[in-house]
Amino acid sequence: METFTLLMQGFGVALQPINLMWALIGSVLGTAIGILPGIGPALTIALLLPVTISLAPESAFIMFAGVLYGAMYGGSTTSILINTPGEAGSMMTALEGNKMARNGRGAAALATAAIGSFVAGTIATLLLTFIAPAIAELAFYFRPADYFALTVLAFCSVAVVMGRSRVRGFISLFIGLGLGVVGIDAMSGQPRLTFGVMQLLKGVELTVVLVSLFAVGEMLYVASRFRRIPGEMVAVKGNVWMTREDFARSWKPWLRGTALGFPMGALPGGGSEIPTMLSYTLERRLAKNRNEFGHGAIEGVAGPEAANNAAAAGVLVPLLTLGLPTSATAAVLLAAFQNYGLQPGPNLFTANPALVWGLIASLYVGNVMLLVLNLPLVGIWVQLLRIPRPQLYGGILVFAMIGIWGLSGSFVDLILMTAIGLMGYVMRVYDFPIAPVLIGLILGPMAENQLRTALQAGQGNPVVLVSTPLSATFLVIAVLFLALPPLLRRLRSAS
């Protein structure tokens, strides 16, 4: 009952005219960047950080939530019409969605993607509403050793799951940890890794790293692989609404996709790619007409799109309750909280209830907005694909430089942006995952502080790190993340 009362108060915040305006702006921006290939929600939110610092926190995060959900909706449009996923979570949608479009059923594919996104987003937001407060209450019992073990679990899971190589994953993680310790040590007051540069005493600005890796690094990577011949766009044909048979074949995949996406999104390293792949595989196995898969099966669009949107809500559970980012976008959102001097976690629910519940309530509002924006206006959205890529990415780079300069007015930050951007480009070329860098940079200082606090409480005895059931459990799971994959490979090769 208390949760329902708090949610109603959240709607009081989300339905204020100024916040409705920001929700609409976020939804429109999110849909647009989801449609444009090569631009994702993490890049967009990173670019917006320097220019939204003057907004009220409630308005800023309502807009960011619109960007996150909107990107999930918009990504399906390019997957279906030009077979190019606009967002990573829409990869599986392209397999069947584009075939449906080529068979003259593009409108039905877009409709099942939009309605599935709405259904999954609403159910996942309901789960977030009632699960998040319970997890936040449990987090009050966490001790420093528990938090340290939780960050170790996040490091191991993200480095192992994200990317094709564990070695590359850990190299990315250690780059982030190295950037995180630059500046003055909070406990001893000694400068670390500043190399005599005064501007580095305050540390490496998180916004600089975010914009560098996503804007500079990603845009250089996209430009280096730019092809002047655009993908062939399939015209939207067929009935603008789904038939009764389409509904009958779609509603179960919507529910199954939601059941897969929400918990997978909440896991460290889960993201949106894994649940969409699992959903596609599951629908292919359960389908009555398996032969239709590969030729335009509507289940192959409905399930992955639902999983994609449910995962977006799942990402917010550990972020809001524990301050734990499980994806690159969640890491950027955590940076946004820190920009406002806020630390997500159990205290956020008691110290800033208007922000938390206003954000959750805005997800319901944004879902309705996005359904209205995506179903009837798809003909307008696809015109964005006609924007020339060189001008688009050049504009993003200029906007990134202006944002970083406006944030600090420091030439050192611009030099760092260039250097880290080039590093990001090299990482993308050689398939080093970006997310572990961000998570190492954000969680590294937290892990260090919790480790030092726990060791001080235990008078230097390392046994204190496994002195509670939670810390021991988290560390065992972290070890399993490292040990199980090679062990399973050996067992397979032996058999």
Number of C-alpha atoms within 10 A of each C-alpha: 6 7 14 11 10 18 22 15 16 21 20 15 23 30 16 11 10 11 21 20 16 21 30 21 17 26 29 23 22 30 29 24 26 30 30 26 19 19 25 24 27 24 24 23 27 29 26 20 23 22 14 17 14 10 11 12 19 21 23 25 27 32 29 29 27 30 30 30 28 32 34 34 36 33 33 35 33 28 25 31 27 22 23 25 25 29 27 20 26 32 23 25 32 25 22 25 36 29 23 25 25 19 14 17 22 25 24 25 34 30 23 28 32 27 24 31 31 26 21 31 31 22 19 25 26 16 16 19 19 13 14 20 17 13 17 22 15 12 17 13 10 16 17 21 27 26 24 27 26 23 25 21 23 24 24 24 25 30 31 21 18 22 18 13 15 20 13 20 26 22 17 23 26 19 15 23 23 15 22 23 20 21 22 17 15 11 8 7 9 10 19 15 15 17 11 10 10 12 14 19 18 13 19 20 19 20 22 26 25 28 30 31 28 24 28 30 28 25 24 21 19 19 14 11 9 12 10 9 6 12 13 10 17 18 16 21 15 15 13 16 16 19 11 9 8 17 16 11 18 22 18 15 28 28 20 19 31 33 20 23 35 33 19 25 29 24 21 22 27 23 29 29 22 20 29 33 19 18 30 25 15 19 24 20 12 11 16 10 10 13 11 15 19 15 16 23 23 26 30 29 35 36 38 39 39 36 39 39 35 39 34 30 28 28 29 25 29 22 22 27 24 24 20 27 32 29 28 23 23 26 27 27 25 22 24 26 18 14 17 13 8 16 18 22 21 22 18 19 19 11 11 14 16 22 22 22 24 26 28 24 25 29 25 18 20 27 24 14 19 25 20 12 21 23 18 12 11 16 12 10 18 20 10 13 17 9 10 11 19 14 9 12 20 15 11 19 19 12 15 24 21 16 21 24 17 12 17 14 12 12 12 16 22 18 11 16 25 18 17 20 25 19 16 27 24 16 19 18 13 10 14 25 26 23 27 34 30 30 29 28 26 23 24 24 18 16 21 15 17 20 21 16 17 22 18 13 13 15 10 12 11 13 11 19 21 17 13 14 9 18 24 18 16 21 21 14 18 20 15 15 18 15 11 11 12 11 12 11 11 11 9 9 8 7 6
